């Protein structure tokens, strides 16, 4: 997931994306606990994507507060 693609999305779309990523992270943790996880690198990628989405949401909130 590219940060530039995320910056083009609205805050509502970003919140939806964050929710989907958190669900995926939960499912990956569950698979790991039951020894069914095949791609362990996906956990790291999802964690970083969550951080990326949260960062951009905070940037957009700060920009909106600065305008007001």
PQR file of N, CA, C, O and H, with PARSE charges and radii, in Angstrom:
ATOM      1  N   UNK A   1       0.850  -1.175   0.000 -0.4000 1.5000
ATOM      2  CA  UNK A   1       0.000   0.000   0.000 -0.0000 2.0000
ATOM      3  C   UNK A   1       0.897   1.239   0.000  0.5500 1.7000
ATOM      4  O   UNK A   1       1.811   1.356   0.816 -0.5500 1.4000
ATOM      5  N   UNK A   2       0.629   2.141  -0.905 -0.4000 1.5000
ATOM      6  CA  UNK A   2       1.450   3.326  -1.068 -0.0000 2.0000
ATOM      7  C   UNK A   2       0.845   4.488  -0.296  0.5500 1.7000
ATOM      8  O   UNK A   2      -0.374   4.661  -0.298 -0.5500 1.4000
ATOM      9  H   UNK A   2      -0.114   2.047  -1.568  0.4000 1.0000
ATOM     10  N   UNK A   3       1.669   5.282   0.359 -0.4000 1.5000
ATOM     11  CA  UNK A   3       1.188   6.409   1.145 -0.0000 2.0000
ATOM     12  C   UNK A   3       0.528   7.462   0.251  0.5500 1.7000
ATOM     13  O   UNK A   3      -0.420   8.126   0.669 -0.5500 1.4000
ATOM     14  H   UNK A   3       2.659   5.142   0.360  0.4000 1.0000
ATOM     15  N   UNK A   4       1.027   7.613  -0.970 -0.4000 1.5000
ATOM     16  CA  UNK A   4       0.428   8.595  -1.877 -0.0000 2.0000
ATOM     17  C   UNK A   4      -1.002   8.203  -2.249  0.5500 1.7000
ATOM     18  O   UNK A   4      -1.866   9.067  -2.396 -0.5500 1.4000
ATOM     19  H   UNK A   4       1.798   7.073  -1.309  0.4000 1.0000
ATOM     20  N   UNK A   5      -1.248   6.912  -2.400 -0.4000 1.5000
ATOM     21  CA  UNK A   5      -2.609   6.448  -2.676 -0.0000 2.0000
ATOM     22  C   UNK A   5      -3.523   6.741  -1.492  0.5500 1.7000
ATOM     23  O   UNK A   5      -4.686   7.105  -1.670 -0.5500 1.4000
ATOM     24  H   UNK A   5      -0.546   6.210  -2.281  0.4000 1.0000
ATOM     25  N   UNK A   6      -2.995   6.582  -0.291 -0.4000 1.5000
ATOM     26  CA  UNK A   6      -3.804   6.813   0.907 -0.0000 2.0000
ATOM     27  C   UNK A   6      -4.131   8.301   1.075  0.5500 1.7000
ATOM     28  O   UNK A   6      -5.216   8.655   1.536 -0.5500 1.4000
ATOM     29  H   UNK A   6      -2.050   6.286  -0.146  0.4000 1.0000
ATOM     30  N   UNK A   7      -3.199   9.153   0.706 -0.4000 1.5000
ATOM     31  CA  UNK A   7      -3.428  10.597   0.874 -0.0000 2.0000
ATOM     32  C   UNK A   7      -4.564  11.103  -0.013  0.5500 1.7000
ATOM     33  O   UNK A   7      -5.172  12.133   0.281 -0.5500 1.4000
ATOM     34  H   UNK A   7      -2.317   8.865   0.332  0.4000 1.0000
ATOM     35  N   UNK A   8      -4.848  10.384  -1.090 -0.4000 1.5000
ATOM     36  CA  UNK A   8      -5.920  10.785  -1.999 -0.0000 2.0000
ATOM     37  C   UNK A   8      -7.297  10.401  -1.467  0.5500 1.7000
ATOM     38  O   UNK A   8      -8.310  10.907  -1.952 -0.5500 1.4000
ATOM     39  H   UNK A   8      -4.354   9.547  -1.329  0.4000 1.0000
ATOM     40  N   UNK A   9      -7.345   9.513  -0.477 -0.4000 1.5000
ATOM     41  CA  UNK A   9      -8.617   9.044   0.058 -0.0000 2.0000
ATOM     42  C   UNK A   9      -9.169  10.018   1.099  0.5500 1.7000
ATOM     43  O   UNK A   9      -8.434  10.799   1.702 -0.5500 1.4000
ATOM     44  H   UNK A   9      -6.522   9.102  -0.083  0.4000 1.0000
ATOM     45  N   UNK A  10     -10.477   9.944   1.287 -0.4000 1.5000
ATOM     46  CA  UNK A  10     -11.125  10.771   2.299 -0.0000 2.0000
ATOM     47  C   UNK A  10     -10.922  10.134   3.668  0.5500 1.7000
ATOM     48  O   UNK A  10     -10.592   8.951   3.754 -0.5500 1.4000
ATOM     49  H   UNK A  10     -11.074   9.309   0.796  0.4000 1.0000
ATOM     50  N   UNK A  11     -11.114  10.900   4.741 -0.4000 1.5000
ATOM     51  CA  UNK A  11     -10.977  10.317   6.083 -0.0000 2.0000
ATOM     52  C   UNK A  11     -11.916   9.127   6.326  0.5500 1.7000
ATOM     53  O   UNK A  11     -11.545   8.177   7.015 -0.5500 1.4000
ATOM     54  H   UNK A  11     -11.382  11.860   4.672  0.4000 1.0000
ATOM     55  N   UNK A  12     -13.121   9.178   5.768 -0.4000 1.5000
ATOM     56  CA  UNK A  12     -14.033   8.046   5.937 -0.0000 2.0000
ATOM     57  C   UNK A  12     -13.490   6.796   5.256  0.5500 1.7000
ATOM     58  O   UNK A  12     -13.573   5.699   5.807 -0.5500 1.4000
ATOM     59  H   UNK A  12     -13.423   9.950   5.208  0.4000 1.0000
ATOM     60  N   UNK A  13     -12.940   6.959   4.073 -0.4000 1.5000
ATOM     61  CA  UNK A  13     -12.352   5.819   3.366 -0.0000 2.0000
ATOM     62  C   UNK A  13     -11.151   5.276   4.133  0.5500 1.7000
ATOM     63  O   UNK A  13     -10.929   4.066   4.175 -0.5500 1.4000
ATOM     64  H   UNK A  13     -12.872   7.851   3.625  0.4000 1.0000
ATOM     65  N   UNK A  14     -10.379   6.178   4.740 -0.4000 1.5000
ATOM     66  CA  UNK A  14      -9.218   5.747   5.513 -0.0000 2.0000
ATOM     67  C   UNK A  14      -9.653   4.973   6.757  0.5500 1.7000
ATOM     68  O   UNK A  14      -9.024   3.983   7.127 -0.5500 1.4000
ATOM     69  H   UNK A  14     -10.560   7.160   4.706  0.4000 1.0000
ATOM     70  N   UNK A  15     -10.728   5.425   7.397 -0.4000 1.5000
ATOM     71  CA  UNK A  15     -11.224   4.701   8.575 -0.0000 2.0000
ATOM     72  C   UNK A  15     -11.720   3.314   8.184  0.5500 1.7000
ATOM     73  O   UNK A  15     -11.516   2.352   8.926 -0.5500 1.4000
ATOM     74  H   UNK A  15     -11.239   6.230   7.096  0.4000 1.0000
ATOM     75  N   UNK A  16     -12.365   3.202   7.035 -0.4000 1.5000
ATOM     76  CA  UNK A  16     -12.798   1.885   6.550 -0.0000 2.0000
ATOM     77  C   UNK A  16     -11.593   0.991   6.267  0.5500 1.7000
ATOM     78  O   UNK A  16     -11.591  -0.194   6.600 -0.5500 1.4000
ATOM     79  H   UNK A  16     -12.531   3.983   6.433  0.4000 1.0000
ATOM     80  N   UNK A  17     -10.585   1.570   5.658 -0.4000 1.5000
ATOM     81  CA  UNK A  17      -9.363   0.818   5.362 -0.0000 2.0000
ATOM     82  C   UNK A  17      -8.693   0.356   6.657  0.5500 1.7000
ATOM     83  O   UNK A  17      -8.197  -0.768   6.741 -0.5500 1.4000
ATOM     84  H   UNK A  17     -10.586   2.533   5.388  0.4000 1.0000
ATOM     85  N   UNK A  18      -8.683   1.227   7.660 -0.4000 1.5000
ATOM     86  CA  UNK A  18      -8.097   0.883   8.952 -0.0000 2.0000
ATOM     87  C   UNK A  18      -8.853  -0.268   9.603  0.5500 1.7000
ATOM     88  O   UNK A  18      -8.245  -1.178  10.166 -0.5500 1.4000
ATOM     89  H   UNK A  18      -9.086   2.140   7.592  0.4000 1.0000
ATOM     90  N   UNK A  19     -10.166  -0.223   9.526 -0.4000 1.5000
ATOM     91  CA  UNK A  19     -10.981  -1.300  10.084 -0.0000 2.0000
ATOM     92  C   UNK A  19     -10.684  -2.628   9.390  0.5500 1.7000
ATOM     93  O   UNK A  19     -10.554  -3.661  10.047 -0.5500 1.4000
ATOM     94  H   UNK A  19     -10.660   0.516   9.070  0.4000 1.0000
ATOM     95  N   UNK A  20     -10.579  -2.599   8.062 -0.4000 1.5000
ATOM     96  CA  UNK A  20     -10.275  -3.819   7.311 -0.0000 2.0000
ATOM     97  C   UNK A  20      -8.898  -4.371   7.668  0.5500 1.7000
ATOM     98  O   UNK A  20      -8.723  -5.581   7.803 -0.5500 1.4000
ATOM     99  H   UNK A  20     -10.685  -1.760   7.528  0.4000 1.0000
ATOM    100  N   UNK A  21      -7.927  -3.477   7.821 -0.4000 1.5000
ATOM    101  CA  UNK A  21      -6.586  -3.920   8.171 -0.0000 2.0000
ATOM    102  C   UNK A  21      -6.543  -4.521   9.565  0.5500 1.7000
ATOM    103  O   UNK A  21      -5.839  -5.504   9.796 -0.5500 1.4000
ATOM    104  H   UNK A  21      -8.069  -2.493   7.712  0.4000 1.0000
ATOM    105  N   UNK A  22      -7.287  -3.944  10.490 -0.4000 1.5000
ATOM    106  CA  UNK A  22      -7.317  -4.487  11.850 -0.0000 2.0000
ATOM    107  C   UNK A  22      -7.971  -5.868  11.876  0.5500 1.7000
ATOM    108  O   UNK A  22      -7.548  -6.746  12.627 -0.5500 1.4000
ATOM    109  H   UNK A  22      -7.860  -3.146  10.302  0.4000 1.0000
ATOM    110  N   UNK A  23      -9.002  -6.053  11.054 -0.4000 1.5000
ATOM    111  CA  UNK A  23      -9.629  -7.373  10.964 -0.0000 2.0000
ATOM    112  C   UNK A  23      -8.644  -8.388  10.382  0.5500 1.7000
ATOM    113  O   UNK A  23      -8.561  -9.526  10.844 -0.5500 1.4000
ATOM    114  H   UNK A  23      -9.345  -5.339  10.444  0.4000 1.0000
ATOM    115  N   UNK A  24      -7.908  -7.962   9.371 -0.4000 1.5000
ATOM    116  CA  UNK A  24      -6.930  -8.860   8.769 -0.0000 2.0000
ATOM    117  C   UNK A  24      -5.833  -9.209   9.773  0.5500 1.7000
ATOM    118  O   UNK A  24      -5.393 -10.357   9.838 -0.5500 1.4000
ATOM    119  H   UNK A  24      -7.976  -7.038   8.996  0.4000 1.0000
ATOM    120  N   UNK A  25      -5.392  -8.226  10.553 -0.4000 1.5000
ATOM    121  CA  UNK A  25      -4.367  -8.479  11.558 -0.0000 2.0000
ATOM    122  C   UNK A  25      -4.872  -9.479  12.601  0.5500 1.7000
ATOM    123  O   UNK A  25      -4.128 -10.358  13.035 -0.5500 1.4000
ATOM    124  H   UNK A  25      -5.749  -7.294  10.500  0.4000 1.0000
ATOM    125  N   UNK A  26      -6.126  -9.343  12.997 -0.4000 1.5000
ATOM    126  CA  UNK A  26      -6.713 -10.284  13.950 -0.0000 2.0000
ATOM    127  C   UNK A  26      -6.725 -11.688  13.369  0.5500 1.7000
ATOM    128  O   UNK A  26      -6.350 -12.645  14.046 -0.5500 1.4000
ATOM    129  H   UNK A  26      -6.731  -8.629  12.645  0.4000 1.0000
ATOM    130  N   UNK A  27      -7.152 -11.816  12.122 -0.4000 1.5000
ATOM    131  CA  UNK A  27      -7.199 -13.123  11.478 -0.0000 2.0000
ATOM    132  C   UNK A  27      -5.801 -13.732  11.344  0.5500 1.7000
ATOM    133  O   UNK A  27      -5.628 -14.940  11.511 -0.5500 1.4000
ATOM    134  H   UNK A  27      -7.457 -11.038  11.572  0.4000 1.0000
ATOM    135  N   UNK A  28      -4.819 -12.903  11.044 -0.4000 1.5000
ATOM    136  CA  UNK A  28      -3.453 -13.400  10.930 -0.0000 2.0000
ATOM    137  C   UNK A  28      -2.922 -13.876  12.281  0.5500 1.7000
ATOM    138  O   UNK A  28      -2.245 -14.901  12.358 -0.5500 1.4000
ATOM    139  H   UNK A  28      -4.960 -11.922  10.908  0.4000 1.0000
ATOM    140  N   UNK A  29      -3.230 -13.132  13.345 -0.4000 1.5000
ATOM    141  CA  UNK A  29      -2.813 -13.564  14.684 -0.0000 2.0000
ATOM    142  C   UNK A  29      -3.470 -14.887  15.053  0.5500 1.7000
ATOM    143  O   UNK A  29      -2.841 -15.757  15.656 -0.5500 1.4000
ATOM    144  H   UNK A  29      -3.780 -12.299  13.282  0.4000 1.0000
ATOM    145  N   UNK A  30      -4.736 -15.030  14.686 -0.4000 1.5000
ATOM    146  CA  UNK A  30      -5.454 -16.270  14.974 -0.0000 2.0000
ATOM    147  C   UNK A  30      -4.835 -17.430  14.209  0.5500 1.7000
ATOM    148  O   UNK A  30      -4.668 -18.517  14.763 -0.5500 1.4000
ATOM    149  H   UNK A  30      -5.246 -14.323  14.196  0.4000 1.0000
ATOM    150  N   UNK A  31      -4.492 -17.212  12.938 -0.4000 1.5000
ATOM    151  CA  UNK A  31      -3.859 -18.259  12.146 -0.0000 2.0000
ATOM    152  C   UNK A  31      -2.502 -18.637  12.725  0.5500 1.7000
ATOM    153  O   UNK A  31      -2.126 -19.809  12.727 -0.5500 1.4000
ATOM    154  H   UNK A  31      -4.628 -16.329  12.488  0.4000 1.0000
ATOM    155  N   UNK A  32      -1.769 -17.641  13.216 -0.4000 1.5000
ATOM    156  CA  UNK A  32      -0.462 -17.924  13.792 -0.0000 2.0000
ATOM    157  C   UNK A  32      -0.606 -18.759  15.068  0.5500 1.7000
ATOM    158  O   UNK A  32       0.187 -19.669  15.312 -0.5500 1.4000
ATOM    159  H   UNK A  32      -2.074 -16.689  13.215  0.4000 1.0000
ATOM    160  N   UNK A  33      -1.605 -18.450  15.866 -0.4000 1.5000
ATOM    161  CA  UNK A  33      -1.818 -19.177  17.111 -0.0000 2.0000
ATOM    162  C   UNK A  33      -2.191 -20.636  16.843  0.5500 1.7000
ATOM    163  O   UNK A  33      -1.878 -21.513  17.649 -0.5500 1.4000
ATOM    164  H   UNK A  33      -2.249 -17.711  15.667  0.4000 1.0000
ATOM    165  N   UNK A  34      -2.850 -20.897  15.730 -0.4000 1.5000
ATOM    166  CA  UNK A  34      -3.260 -22.258  15.404 -0.0000 2.0000
ATOM    167  C   UNK A  34      -2.296 -22.931  14.423  0.5500 1.7000
ATOM    168  O   UNK A  34      -2.602 -23.985  13.867 -0.5500 1.4000
ATOM    169  H   UNK A  34      -3.104 -20.184  15.076  0.4000 1.0000
ATOM    170  N   UNK A  35      -1.140 -22.318  14.219 -0.4000 1.5000
ATOM    171  CA  UNK A  35      -0.096 -22.843  13.328 -0.0000 2.0000
ATOM    172  C   UNK A  35      -0.582 -23.052  11.896  0.5500 1.7000
ATOM    173  O   UNK A  35      -0.168 -24.004  11.234 -0.5500 1.4000
ATOM    174  H   UNK A  35      -0.891 -21.461  14.672  0.4000 1.0000
ATOM    175  N   UNK A  36      -1.449 -22.179  11.418 -0.4000 1.5000
ATOM    176  CA  UNK A  36      -1.936 -22.261  10.047 -0.0000 2.0000
ATOM    177  C   UNK A  36      -1.415 -21.122   9.177  0.5500 1.7000
ATOM    178  O   UNK A  36      -1.734 -21.048   7.990 -0.5500 1.4000
ATOM    179  H   UNK A  36      -1.785 -21.405  11.955  0.4000 1.0000
ATOM    180  N   UNK A  37      -0.623 -20.244   9.759 -0.4000 1.5000
ATOM    181  CA  UNK A  37      -0.124 -19.079   9.026 -0.0000 2.0000
ATOM    182  C   UNK A  37       1.009 -19.501   8.099  0.5500 1.7000
ATOM    183  O   UNK A  37       2.009 -20.067   8.541 -0.5500 1.4000
ATOM    184  H   UNK A  37      -0.364 -20.304  10.723  0.4000 1.0000
ATOM    185  N   UNK A  38       0.841 -19.219   6.804 -0.4000 1.5000
ATOM    186  CA  UNK A  38       1.862 -19.594   5.822 -0.0000 2.0000
ATOM    187  C   UNK A  38       2.801 -18.437   5.507  0.5500 1.7000
ATOM    188  O   UNK A  38       4.010 -18.632   5.382 -0.5500 1.4000
ATOM    189  H   UNK A  38       0.028 -18.760   6.445  0.4000 1.0000
ATOM    190  N   UNK A  39       2.245 -17.226   5.379 -0.4000 1.5000
ATOM    191  CA  UNK A  39       3.055 -16.070   5.010 -0.0000 2.0000
ATOM    192  C   UNK A  39       3.244 -15.184   6.240  0.5500 1.7000
ATOM    193  O   UNK A  39       2.420 -14.312   6.517 -0.5500 1.4000
ATOM    194  H   UNK A  39       1.263 -17.068   5.481  0.4000 1.0000
ATOM    195  N   UNK A  40       4.327 -15.411   6.972 -0.4000 1.5000
ATOM    196  CA  UNK A  40       4.546 -14.657   8.203 -0.0000 2.0000
ATOM    197  C   UNK A  40       4.889 -13.198   7.933  0.5500 1.7000
ATOM    198  O   UNK A  40       4.681 -12.348   8.799 -0.5500 1.4000
ATOM    199  H   UNK A  40       4.996 -16.119   6.747  0.4000 1.0000
ATOM    200  N   UNK A  41       5.406 -12.896   6.762 -0.4000 1.5000
ATOM    201  CA  UNK A  41       5.762 -11.520   6.432 -0.0000 2.0000
ATOM    202  C   UNK A  41       4.521 -10.642   6.288  0.5500 1.7000
ATOM    203  O   UNK A  41       4.611  -9.420   6.399 -0.5500 1.4000
ATOM    204  H   UNK A  41       5.575 -13.587   6.059  0.4000 1.0000
ATOM    205  N   UNK A  42       3.374 -11.253   6.044 -0.4000 1.5000
ATOM    206  CA  UNK A  42       2.143 -10.478   5.881 -0.0000 2.0000
ATOM    207  C   UNK A  42       1.763  -9.771   7.180  0.5500 1.7000
ATOM    208  O   UNK A  42       1.181  -8.687   7.146 -0.5500 1.4000
ATOM    209  H   UNK A  42       3.301 -12.246   5.954  0.4000 1.0000
ATOM    210  N   UNK A  43       2.087 -10.372   8.318 -0.4000 1.5000
ATOM    211  CA  UNK A  43       1.775  -9.736   9.603 -0.0000 2.0000
ATOM    212  C   UNK A  43       2.505  -8.401   9.723  0.5500 1.7000
ATOM    213  O   UNK A  43       1.923  -7.401  10.141 -0.5500 1.4000
ATOM    214  H   UNK A  43       2.560 -11.252   8.345  0.4000 1.0000
ATOM    215  N   UNK A  44       3.772  -8.396   9.356 -0.4000 1.5000
ATOM    216  CA  UNK A  44       4.558  -7.167   9.422 -0.0000 2.0000
ATOM    217  C   UNK A  44       4.008  -6.115   8.459  0.5500 1.7000
ATOM    218  O   UNK A  44       3.924  -4.935   8.801 -0.5500 1.4000
ATOM    219  H   UNK A  44       4.245  -9.208   9.016  0.4000 1.0000
ATOM    220  N   UNK A  45       3.639  -6.548   7.266 -0.4000 1.5000
ATOM    221  CA  UNK A  45       3.122  -5.618   6.266 -0.0000 2.0000
ATOM    222  C   UNK A  45       1.806  -4.996   6.734  0.5500 1.7000
ATOM    223  O   UNK A  45       1.576  -3.803   6.536 -0.5500 1.4000
ATOM    224  H   UNK A  45       3.708  -7.506   6.989  0.4000 1.0000
ATOM    225  N   UNK A  46       0.955  -5.792   7.348 -0.4000 1.5000
ATOM    226  CA  UNK A  46      -0.332  -5.281   7.828 -0.0000 2.0000
ATOM    227  C   UNK A  46      -0.112  -4.294   8.966  0.5500 1.7000
ATOM    228  O   UNK A  46      -0.766  -3.253   9.019 -0.5500 1.4000
ATOM    229  H   UNK A  46       1.141  -6.761   7.509  0.4000 1.0000
ATOM    230  N   UNK A  47       0.806  -4.613   9.880 -0.4000 1.5000
ATOM    231  CA  UNK A  47       1.099  -3.695  10.989 -0.0000 2.0000
ATOM    232  C   UNK A  47       1.596  -2.350  10.463  0.5500 1.7000
ATOM    233  O   UNK A  47       1.209  -1.293  10.961 -0.5500 1.4000
ATOM    234  H   UNK A  47       1.337  -5.459   9.838  0.4000 1.0000
ATOM    235  N   UNK A  48       2.443  -2.407   9.468 -0.4000 1.5000
ATOM    236  CA  UNK A  48       2.975  -1.166   8.899 -0.0000 2.0000
ATOM    237  C   UNK A  48       1.900  -0.393   8.135  0.5500 1.7000
ATOM    238  O   UNK A  48       1.891   0.838   8.153 -0.5500 1.4000
ATOM    239  H   UNK A  48       2.757  -3.266   9.063  0.4000 1.0000
ATOM    240  N   UNK A  49       1.003  -1.105   7.469 -0.4000 1.5000
ATOM    241  CA  UNK A  49      -0.091  -0.445   6.770 -0.0000 2.0000
ATOM    242  C   UNK A  49      -1.023   0.245   7.762  0.5500 1.7000
ATOM    243  O   UNK A  49      -1.505   1.348   7.502 -0.5500 1.4000
ATOM    244  H   UNK A  49       1.011  -2.105   7.455  0.4000 1.0000
ATOM    245  N   UNK A  50      -1.274  -0.401   8.895 -0.4000 1.5000
ATOM    246  CA  UNK A  50      -2.106   0.214   9.939 -0.0000 2.0000
ATOM    247  C   UNK A  50      -1.450   1.503  10.413  0.5500 1.7000
ATOM    248  O   UNK A  50      -2.118   2.530  10.538 -0.5500 1.4000
ATOM    249  H   UNK A  50      -0.883  -1.296   9.107  0.4000 1.0000
ATOM    250  N   UNK A  51      -0.162   1.459  10.674 -0.4000 1.5000
ATOM    251  CA  UNK A  51       0.557   2.652  11.121 -0.0000 2.0000
ATOM    252  C   UNK A  51       0.518   3.744  10.061  0.5500 1.7000
ATOM    253  O   UNK A  51       0.372   4.923  10.382 -0.5500 1.4000
ATOM    254  H   UNK A  51       0.381   0.625  10.572  0.4000 1.0000
ATOM    255  N   UNK A  52       0.649   3.352   8.804 -0.4000 1.5000
ATOM    256  CA  UNK A  52       0.630   4.311   7.702 -0.0000 2.0000
ATOM    257  C   UNK A  52      -0.731   5.011   7.618  0.5500 1.7000
ATOM    258  O   UNK A  52      -0.798   6.228   7.444 -0.5500 1.4000
ATOM    259  H   UNK A  52       0.767   2.394   8.543  0.4000 1.0000
ATOM    260  N   UNK A  53      -1.814   4.237   7.743 -0.4000 1.5000
ATOM    261  CA  UNK A  53      -3.161   4.811   7.675 -0.0000 2.0000
ATOM    262  C   UNK A  53      -3.393   5.743   8.864  0.5500 1.7000
ATOM    263  O   UNK A  53      -3.940   6.833   8.699 -0.5500 1.4000
ATOM    264  H   UNK A  53      -1.760   3.248   7.885  0.4000 1.0000
ATOM    265  N   UNK A  54      -2.982   5.323  10.053 -0.4000 1.5000
ATOM    266  CA  UNK A  54      -3.166   6.170  11.240 -0.0000 2.0000
ATOM    267  C   UNK A  54      -2.394   7.476  11.111  0.5500 1.7000
ATOM    268  O   UNK A  54      -2.890   8.534  11.497 -0.5500 1.4000
ATOM    269  H   UNK A  54      -2.537   4.438  10.187  0.4000 1.0000
ATOM    270  N   UNK A  55      -1.184   7.403  10.572 -0.4000 1.5000
ATOM    271  CA  UNK A  55      -0.365   8.598  10.396 -0.0000 2.0000
ATOM    272  C   UNK A  55      -1.045   9.585   9.451  0.5500 1.7000
ATOM    273  O   UNK A  55      -1.095  10.784   9.726 -0.5500 1.4000
ATOM    274  H   UNK A  55      -0.781   6.543  10.260  0.4000 1.0000
ATOM    275  N   UNK A  56      -1.560   9.083   8.356 -0.4000 1.5000
ATOM    276  CA  UNK A  56      -2.194   9.965   7.376 -0.0000 2.0000
ATOM    277  C   UNK A  56      -3.490  10.537   7.929  0.5500 1.7000
ATOM    278  O   UNK A  56      -3.815  11.695   7.664 -0.5500 1.4000
ATOM    279  H   UNK A  56      -1.520   8.109   8.133  0.4000 1.0000
ATOM    280  N   UNK A  57      -4.239   9.741   8.697 -0.4000 1.5000
ATOM    281  CA  UNK A  57      -5.450  10.264   9.338 -0.0000 2.0000
ATOM    282  C   UNK A  57      -5.101  11.412  10.288  0.5500 1.7000
ATOM    283  O   UNK A  57      -5.789  12.432  10.317 -0.5500 1.4000
ATOM    284  H   UNK A  57      -3.975   8.801   8.913  0.4000 1.0000
ATOM    285  N   UNK A  58      -4.032  11.239  11.061 -0.4000 1.5000
ATOM    286  CA  UNK A  58      -3.608  12.299  11.982 -0.0000 2.0000
ATOM    287  C   UNK A  58      -3.142  13.540  11.231  0.5500 1.7000
ATOM    288  O   UNK A  58      -3.401  14.662  11.668 -0.5500 1.4000
ATOM    289  H   UNK A  58      -3.473  10.411  11.038  0.4000 1.0000
ATOM    290  N   UNK A  59      -2.461  13.350  10.114 -0.4000 1.5000
ATOM    291  CA  UNK A  59      -2.021  14.484   9.312 -0.0000 2.0000
ATOM    292  C   UNK A  59      -3.207  15.257   8.764  0.5500 1.7000
ATOM    293  O   UNK A  59      -3.214  16.488   8.765 -0.5500 1.4000
ATOM    294  H   UNK A  59      -2.251  12.439   9.759  0.4000 1.0000
ATOM    295  N   UNK A  60      -4.216  14.522   8.293 -0.4000 1.5000
ATOM    296  CA  UNK A  60      -5.397  15.184   7.761 -0.0000 2.0000
ATOM    297  C   UNK A  60      -6.154  15.930   8.856  0.5500 1.7000
ATOM    298  O   UNK A  60      -6.679  17.017   8.616 -0.5500 1.4000
ATOM    299  H   UNK A  60      -4.210  13.522   8.292  0.4000 1.0000
ATOM    300  N   UNK A  61      -6.214  15.350  10.065 -0.4000 1.5000
ATOM    301  CA  UNK A  61      -6.887  16.000  11.192 -0.0000 2.0000
ATOM    302  C   UNK A  61      -6.134  17.268  11.591  0.5500 1.7000
ATOM    303  O   UNK A  61      -6.755  18.289  11.888 -0.5500 1.4000
ATOM    304  H   UNK A  61      -5.787  14.466  10.260  0.4000 1.0000
ATOM    305  N   UNK A  62      -4.826  17.211  11.600 -0.4000 1.5000
ATOM    306  CA  UNK A  62      -4.024  18.384  11.947 -0.0000 2.0000
ATOM    307  C   UNK A  62      -4.186  19.478  10.909  0.5500 1.7000
ATOM    308  O   UNK A  62      -4.263  20.657  11.257 -0.5500 1.4000
ATOM    309  H   UNK A  62      -4.322  16.382  11.359  0.4000 1.0000
ATOM    310  N   UNK A  63      -4.239  19.107   9.647 -0.4000 1.5000
ATOM    311  CA  UNK A  63      -4.415  20.090   8.575 -0.0000 2.0000
ATOM    312  C   UNK A  63      -5.792  20.748   8.672  0.5500 1.7000
ATOM    313  O   UNK A  63      -5.927  21.952   8.451 -0.5500 1.4000
ATOM    314  H   UNK A  63      -4.176  18.150   9.364  0.4000 1.0000
ATOM    315  N   UNK A  64      -6.809  19.953   9.002 -0.4000 1.5000
ATOM    316  CA  UNK A  64      -8.152  20.503   9.150 -0.0000 2.0000
ATOM    317  C   UNK A  64      -8.221  21.448  10.343  0.5500 1.7000
ATOM    318  O   UNK A  64      -8.891  22.478  10.278 -0.5500 1.4000
ATOM    319  H   UNK A  64      -6.699  18.975   9.181  0.4000 1.0000
ATOM    320  N   UNK A  65      -7.534  21.106  11.429 -0.4000 1.5000
ATOM    321  CA  UNK A  65      -7.526  21.966  12.621 -0.0000 2.0000
ATOM    322  C   UNK A  65      -6.768  23.264  12.347  0.5500 1.7000
ATOM    323  O   UNK A  65      -7.135  24.317  12.869 -0.5500 1.4000
ATOM    324  H   UNK A  65      -6.990  20.268  11.482  0.4000 1.0000
ATOM    325  N   UNK A  66      -5.729  23.197  11.542 -0.4000 1.5000
ATOM    326  CA  UNK A  66      -4.949  24.391  11.233 -0.0000 2.0000
ATOM    327  C   UNK A  66      -5.751  25.360  10.350  0.5500 1.7000
ATOM    328  O   UNK A  66      -5.588  26.576  10.446 -0.5500 1.4000
ATOM    329  H   UNK A  66      -5.431  22.342  11.117  0.4000 1.0000
ATOM    330  N   UNK A  67      -6.601  24.818   9.509 -0.4000 1.5000
ATOM    331  CA  UNK A  67      -7.421  25.671   8.638 -0.0000 2.0000
ATOM    332  C   UNK A  67      -8.512  26.389   9.421  0.5500 1.7000
ATOM    333  O   UNK A  67      -8.885  27.516   9.096 -0.5500 1.4000
ATOM    334  H   UNK A  67      -6.733  23.830   9.431  0.4000 1.0000
ATOM    335  N   UNK A  68      -9.014  25.732  10.442 -0.4000 1.5000
ATOM    336  CA  UNK A  68     -10.140  26.308  11.215 -0.0000 2.0000
ATOM    337  C   UNK A  68      -9.695  27.352  12.208  0.5500 1.7000
ATOM    338  O   UNK A  68     -10.523  27.918  12.921 -0.5500 1.4000
ATOM    339  H   UNK A  68      -8.711  24.816  10.706  0.4000 1.0000
TER
END
